[in-house]
């Protein structure tokens, strides 16, 4: 399996990137190898988080609000 990611270099030399699956969750690395390691960690974290969410029974309620 391969994951696409987007990255760029900041003025201070750090690489900033995110997995295209989750573009709002950025990570960074001093070089491409470190950035890819951090992106893999991010993937593992969100994969586990997604599995927990899917296993949780969701319920709905209704809230009365004064107008």
Backbone as CSV, one residue per row, in Angstrom:
resi,resn,N_x,N_y,N_z,CA_x,CA_y,CA_z,C_x,C_y,C_z
1,UNK,0.849,-1.181,0.000,0.000,0.000,0.000,0.894,1.243,0.000
2,UNK,0.498,2.220,-0.737,1.224,3.485,-0.771,0.272,4.632,-0.459
3,UNK,0.775,5.618,0.255,-0.018,6.791,0.617,0.593,8.025,-0.018
4,UNK,-0.241,8.862,-0.584,0.231,10.129,-1.137,0.329,11.164,-0.031
5,UNK,1.337,12.024,-0.141,1.473,13.119,0.805,1.960,14.359,0.081
6,UNK,1.751,15.484,0.735,2.154,16.789,0.219,3.143,17.382,1.212
7,UNK,4.200,18.030,0.694,5.163,18.647,1.606,5.804,19.864,0.963
8,UNK,6.432,20.675,1.806,7.150,21.861,1.354,8.238,22.174,2.371
9,UNK,9.182,22.999,1.940,10.278,23.389,2.818,10.043,24.795,3.333
10,UNK,10.159,24.947,4.646,10.029,26.249,5.285,11.356,27.007,5.182
11,UNK,11.331,28.299,5.489,12.541,29.127,5.424,13.648,28.634,6.342
12,UNK,13.263,27.998,7.459,14.257,27.506,8.414,14.821,26.132,8.029
13,UNK,14.399,25.607,6.890,14.925,24.336,6.396,14.111,23.108,6.755
14,UNK,13.159,23.238,7.659,12.317,22.106,8.034,11.360,21.779,6.895
15,UNK,11.063,20.494,6.731,10.047,20.065,5.788,8.732,19.890,6.546
16,UNK,7.685,20.445,6.031,6.347,20.333,6.605,5.519,19.515,5.623
17,UNK,4.715,18.602,6.140,3.907,17.791,5.241,2.689,17.211,5.913
18,UNK,1.828,16.649,5.067,0.627,15.976,5.562,0.249,14.856,4.611
19,UNK,-0.440,13.873,5.160,-1.000,12.811,4.335,-2.209,13.382,3.612
20,UNK,-2.342,13.092,2.335,-3.471,13.637,1.581,-4.806,13.125,2.103
21,UNK,-4.792,12.011,2.840,-6.013,11.518,3.490,-6.514,12.469,4.573
22,UNK,-5.575,13.109,5.262,-5.889,13.999,6.383,-5.126,15.312,6.230
23,UNK,-5.522,16.159,5.321,-4.753,17.376,5.037,-4.704,18.392,6.174
24,UNK,-5.556,18.270,7.151,-5.528,19.236,8.251,-4.572,18.830,9.375
25,UNK,-3.894,17.695,9.235,-2.977,17.215,10.264,-1.555,17.198,9.712
26,UNK,-0.809,18.233,10.047,0.550,18.403,9.542,1.566,17.810,10.495
27,UNK,2.727,17.483,9.943,3.871,17.064,10.741,5.124,17.633,10.088
28,UNK,6.278,17.409,10.705,7.497,18.003,10.169,8.687,17.085,10.347
29,UNK,9.741,17.368,9.591,10.982,16.617,9.704,12.142,17.460,9.216
30,UNK,13.344,17.121,9.680,14.540,17.861,9.271,14.959,17.503,7.852
31,UNK,14.533,16.359,7.371,14.822,15.895,6.017,13.692,15.000,5.553
32,UNK,13.781,14.525,4.315,12.687,13.727,3.757,12.504,12.407,4.512
33,UNK,13.601,11.775,4.934,13.480,10.507,5.665,12.758,10.707,6.993
34,UNK,13.102,11.770,7.722,12.446,12.042,9.006,10.985,12.425,8.798
35,UNK,10.712,13.218,7.760,9.324,13.591,7.472,8.501,12.352,7.167
36,UNK,9.026,11.452,6.343,8.279,10.234,6.007,8.061,9.361,7.237
37,UNK,9.033,9.313,8.142,8.863,8.566,9.391,7.732,9.161,10.224
38,UNK,7.689,10.488,10.300,6.638,11.160,11.058,5.269,10.956,10.392
39,UNK,5.240,10.958,9.066,3.986,10.716,8.347,3.481,9.294,8.595
40,UNK,4.399,8.326,8.658,3.997,6.952,8.978,3.433,6.865,10.388
41,UNK,4.060,7.554,11.342,3.533,7.596,12.707,2.135,8.201,12.725
42,UNK,1.963,9.274,11.969,0.658,9.931,11.878,-0.387,8.977,11.311
43,UNK,-0.012,8.238,10.283,-0.929,7.272,9.682,-1.347,6.208,10.694
44,UNK,-0.374,5.654,11.411,-0.692,4.628,12.405,-1.626,5.164,13.483
45,UNK,-1.363,6.386,13.948,-2.208,6.992,14.973,-3.640,7.142,14.475
46,UNK,-3.816,7.696,13.285,-5.170,7.930,12.789,-5.867,6.655,12.355
47,UNK,-5.107,5.651,11.934,-5.705,4.360,11.611,-6.304,3.745,12.874
48,UNK,-5.558,3.800,13.980,-6.057,3.282,15.261,-7.244,4.103,15.751
49,UNK,-7.155,5.414,15.622,-8.244,6.301,16.048,-9.514,6.019,15.254
50,UNK,-9.365,5.820,13.959,-10.517,5.535,13.098,-11.155,4.196,13.482
51,UNK,-10.345,3.200,13.802,-10.868,1.898,14.218,-11.657,2.029,15.519
52,UNK,-11.152,2.837,16.468,-11.890,3.050,17.723,-13.218,3.738,17.467
53,UNK,-13.199,4.743,16.589,-14.437,5.457,16.276,-15.470,4.544,15.644
54,UNK,-15.025,3.710,14.719,-15.940,2.798,14.041,-16.525,1.773,15.003
55,UNK,-15.779,1.413,16.050,-16.233,0.429,17.020,-17.148,1.046,18.079
56,UNK,-17.235,2.363,18.122,-18.048,3.039,19.122,-19.459,3.234,18.589
57,UNK,-20.445,2.812,19.394,-21.834,2.987,18.999,-22.211,4.459,19.120
58,UNK,-22.689,5.027,18.050,-23.087,6.438,18.030,-24.580,6.551,18.317
59,UNK,-24.941,7.549,19.109,-26.339,7.808,19.446,-26.636,9.256,19.126
60,UNK,-27.887,9.587,18.962,-28.291,10.952,18.694,-29.288,11.412,19.739
61,UNK,-29.279,12.692,19.974,-30.220,13.299,20.910,-30.737,14.594,20.310
62,UNK,-31.641,15.246,21.055,-32.187,16.513,20.610,-32.080,17.490,21.778
63,UNK,-31.556,18.666,21.502,-31.328,19.664,22.509,-32.292,20.830,22.306
64,UNK,-33.003,21.217,23.358,-33.897,22.376,23.270,-33.091,23.644,23.505
65,UNK,-33.269,24.618,22.634,-32.528,25.872,22.712,-33.537,27.003,22.799
66,UNK,-33.339,27.931,23.749,-34.208,29.095,23.860,-33.917,30.037,22.701
67,UNK,-34.989,30.539,22.089,-34.820,31.445,20.935,-34.997,32.863,21.348
